[in-house]
């Protein structure tokens, strides 16, 4: 925690402007070393054997290679400095400071941005399939292309070729090394022209696998991007504005992006075989690279003396024996031996890593537990990185280090072991769950800040930013002003952000946010209700076809801020902006950020509240007819006998229609006297003429809407559309399939049941998909029952679904929380009575809440000497007042039809739900108050018998 905080502060201190100067300095030094490979008349004098003080002077002793003594002459220091200092320092930086420092100072990454700085990047035409509009956009590597899917293979292959090339061609040959580095620089610049963003770093750079191994999930002093207080994190692409502030320049060239959040990328890639090969293969490759010097020369002096850095006849050794073991040369050409040996070691590293994983999983299973594959792989990865780092530095830079005093060597070794051990300790307990909890806690912390609650007196001088993940939730529980409604508001903000950034989707949000709901006391049903509200507020937020990601959010944010600045400059008249939305500067922005027409529309909506409200209203008005069509699709003649299930789905559609209408009215209240309002009001009247007046009166919208709008909407604007309810069965099946994908298990199970009523084959195929492992129990049970059907379904054959359907459609439990219904249904049972059979008798203690679900029940009421009779229909609750008061029944209830069925809920279970769900308790009291008044009126008016 301390190191992460320090890193966050360090990142905020080192500005991009200062980093730019550092990059210039490092790149200049790097290029000078490369140029020295061609011409260096200065440094050879330091390697002359008779130099008076240079530690680099050639030794008098001879180094043997394959039994022969190598002759040496003074040499330039270019290769020695490059391989002995530059490369090892990069590895050290990656483990200690993380990729976020390396990516910001890497000379090759800097050079790859030359085309961007010159404005010479490749553009491609994108065609809007709906409008046919063509737009030039910055070219990016398509995610579905071969390169987009297999770039890690290309990078590792380049790394493998580079290490083989070092041993074979350019460890010591300065001209070949100059050619290799020049070729790499040209490739980096060419990729910078071909593709936008940091495509060289993300898709091509041979150093990328090394960065992944040593800097993920985090560097020792690396920051936690998911807990950052600033929008620009780690090594994210950025630009400096004229006022010195920084702005994101991300174009979303890769998703997920290591430059935005390295740990997020690590957990996303962890399960993939390619990621495992990269990690284990690299360990084997490093081992093979350094060991090869021994199996080639027959001794370690060849490596540690550094003679391989100055061996002038390196190319002449290509066809000579590549192995020398036990004093005997093996006649395999070095040209073949090097890739053979390094390839074998890479393969062995991969096999060993996977074998260790498998052994650890088997060990867990032998203990009777199910292994956590991700946790096991992560810890094997961490140990592999620890070993690779220390093994690497047993050799890397060692020829130069051995020239230093013993105390310097000792200090160097102790430092390496210390920092790698601290890194191991920090990375060991990281997990996807811990990352997710921290991520959500940070989002929740931001929501608390926005609510402007007085939290200072509860923190003893600390701030919200100082609290740990669990402490934030504890604080939320004890804050007196953080009521249930504010808690839901904060949670809703977290869900919205998580959906916008692609951290969760509608399907996964229930499970991912489970721990947070438990900490805040928010039920699954409340979560689903919030999803419905968010789907209405932002119609595209829950669209499964709308691919959202953190990278795209950052890209759009960068475009929005650039556009704001451009518009400001245009208004002030102080910039070279063409006069309208088609100006050259605006087009350049669109191309740079790859903005589509739809994205531009969203950004412009954000910049104009009125435009955003109008756009949202148009979307919502477009959705209202679909809800009416859904109602028509459900009312097939073949489904009329399933009235209870249809009532459940009808109520759900009506709830969505009410939410949509509220959102529309809220938008009209925002627009007030905007010129677009009359047209929108007219469309609204035409679509929903009957629901509006009642909604306006019930919820007091007249006070928020302009008087003219409220008056117009208070009266139906036309006749309700009349049309046949009968629709093709295929349309009904299609609508039921969409409902089966609903996050609510009850709704999905009901849709699956109705599908089975219409088409058994399609229902079984849908059941196989919905009933997979991990599905909610109700949906899984319903799917299993559907798959076992050999004829038309009967709701009685689906007992768990049946109980929830009748509970949810009764007046007493209608629109209750899903968790409340589940708790009641799990304890309830169905009872059947014949005609004339006694259900309850006056004077019996009420121990169960009885819900009539089929048949007729006759109630014989007695009030002193007066008696009266009332017949109850399905959906009514019997003796509910006596159940609430735990008193004896005052009525005798008899079944008046054969097959009369009741759902019995134990009174203890009902009481427990009342205590746990205050909202349900309030609704029950309201219902019973009204029922008591009706009974009193009925008792006074009914004849005495």
HELIX and SHEET records of a PDB file:
HELIX    1   1 UNK A    2  UNK A   13  1                                  12    
HELIX    2   2 UNK A   16  UNK A   36  1                                  21    
HELIX    3   3 UNK A   43  UNK A   47  5                                   5    
HELIX    4   4 UNK A   78  UNK A   81  1                                   4    
HELIX    5   5 UNK A   82  UNK A   86  3                                   5    
HELIX    6   6 UNK A   87  UNK A   97  1                                  11    
HELIX    7   7 UNK A   99  UNK A  105  1                                   7    
HELIX    8   8 UNK A  107  UNK A  112  1                                   6    
HELIX    9   9 UNK A  114  UNK A  118  1                                   5    
HELIX   10  10 UNK A  146  UNK A  165  1                                  20    
HELIX   11  11 UNK A  166  UNK A  170  3                                   5    
HELIX   12  12 UNK A  174  UNK A  194  1                                  21    
HELIX   13  13 UNK A  199  UNK A  199  1                                   1    
HELIX   14  14 UNK A  200  UNK A  204  3                                   5    
HELIX   15  15 UNK A  208  UNK A  215  1                                   8    
HELIX   16  16 UNK A  225  UNK A  227  5                                   3    
HELIX   17  17 UNK A  262  UNK A  269  1                                   8    
HELIX   18  18 UNK A  273  UNK A  297  1                                  25    
HELIX   19  19 UNK A  301  UNK A  304  1                                   4    
HELIX   20  20 UNK A  307  UNK A  309  5                                   3    
HELIX   21  21 UNK A  314  UNK A  317  5                                   4    
HELIX   22  22 UNK A  334  UNK A  366  1                                  33    
HELIX   23  23 UNK A  373  UNK A  395  1                                  23    
HELIX   24  24 UNK A  398  UNK A  401  1                                   4    
HELIX   25  25 UNK A  406  UNK A  428  1                                  23    
HELIX   26  26 UNK A  432  UNK A  450  1                                  19    
HELIX   27  27 UNK A  456  UNK A  458  5                                   3    
HELIX   28  28 UNK A  464  UNK A  466  5                                   3    
HELIX   29  29 UNK A  469  UNK A  478  1                                  10    
HELIX   30  30 UNK A  484  UNK A  500  1                                  17    
HELIX   31  31 UNK A  509  UNK A  512  1                                   4    
HELIX   32  32 UNK A  514  UNK A  520  1                                   7    
HELIX   33  33 UNK A  524  UNK A  537  1                                  14    
HELIX   34  34 UNK A  550  UNK A  572  1                                  23    
HELIX   35  35 UNK A  584  UNK A  593  1                                  10    
HELIX   36  36 UNK A  597  UNK A  607  1                                  11    
HELIX   37  37 UNK A  609  UNK A  634  1                                  26    
HELIX   38  38 UNK A  637  UNK A  639  5                                   3    
HELIX   39  39 UNK A  643  UNK A  671  1                                  29    
HELIX   40  40 UNK A  677  UNK A  687  1                                  11    
HELIX   41  41 UNK A  691  UNK A  699  1                                   9    
HELIX   42  42 UNK A  701  UNK A  703  5                                   3    
HELIX   43  43 UNK A  707  UNK A  713  1                                   7    
HELIX   44  44 UNK A  729  UNK A  740  1                                  12    
HELIX   45  45 UNK A  745  UNK A  758  1                                  14    
HELIX   46  46 UNK A  760  UNK A  770  1                                  11    
HELIX   47  47 UNK A  777  UNK A  787  1                                  11    
HELIX   48  48 UNK A  795  UNK A  797  5                                   3    
HELIX   49  49 UNK A  799  UNK A  809  1                                  11    
HELIX   50  50 UNK A  818  UNK A  827  1                                  10    
HELIX   51  51 UNK A  880  UNK A  885  1                                   6    
HELIX   52  52 UNK A  907  UNK A  916  1                                  10    
HELIX   53  53 UNK A  918  UNK A  941  1                                  24    
SHEET    1   A 2 UNK A  64  UNK A  65  0                                        
SHEET    2   A 2 UNK A  68  UNK A  69 -1                                        
SHEET    1   B 2 UNK A 123  UNK A 127  0                                        
SHEET    2   B 2 UNK A 134  UNK A 138 -1                                        
SHEET    1   C 2 UNK A 238  UNK A 240  0                                        
SHEET    2   C 2 UNK A 246  UNK A 248 -1                                        
SHEET    1   D 2 UNK A 321  UNK A 325  0                                        
SHEET    2   D 2 UNK A 328  UNK A 333 -1                                        
SHEET    1   E 4 UNK A 829  UNK A 833  0                                        
SHEET    2   E 4 UNK A 900  UNK A 906 -1                                        
SHEET    3   E 4 UNK A 848  UNK A 854 -1                                        
SHEET    4   E 4 UNK A 877  UNK A 878 -1                                        
SHEET    1   F 4 UNK A 838  UNK A 840  0                                        
SHEET    2   F 4 UNK A 891  UNK A 895 -1                                        
SHEET    3   F 4 UNK A 857  UNK A 863 -1                                        
SHEET    4   F 4 UNK A 866  UNK A 872 -1                                        
END                                                                             
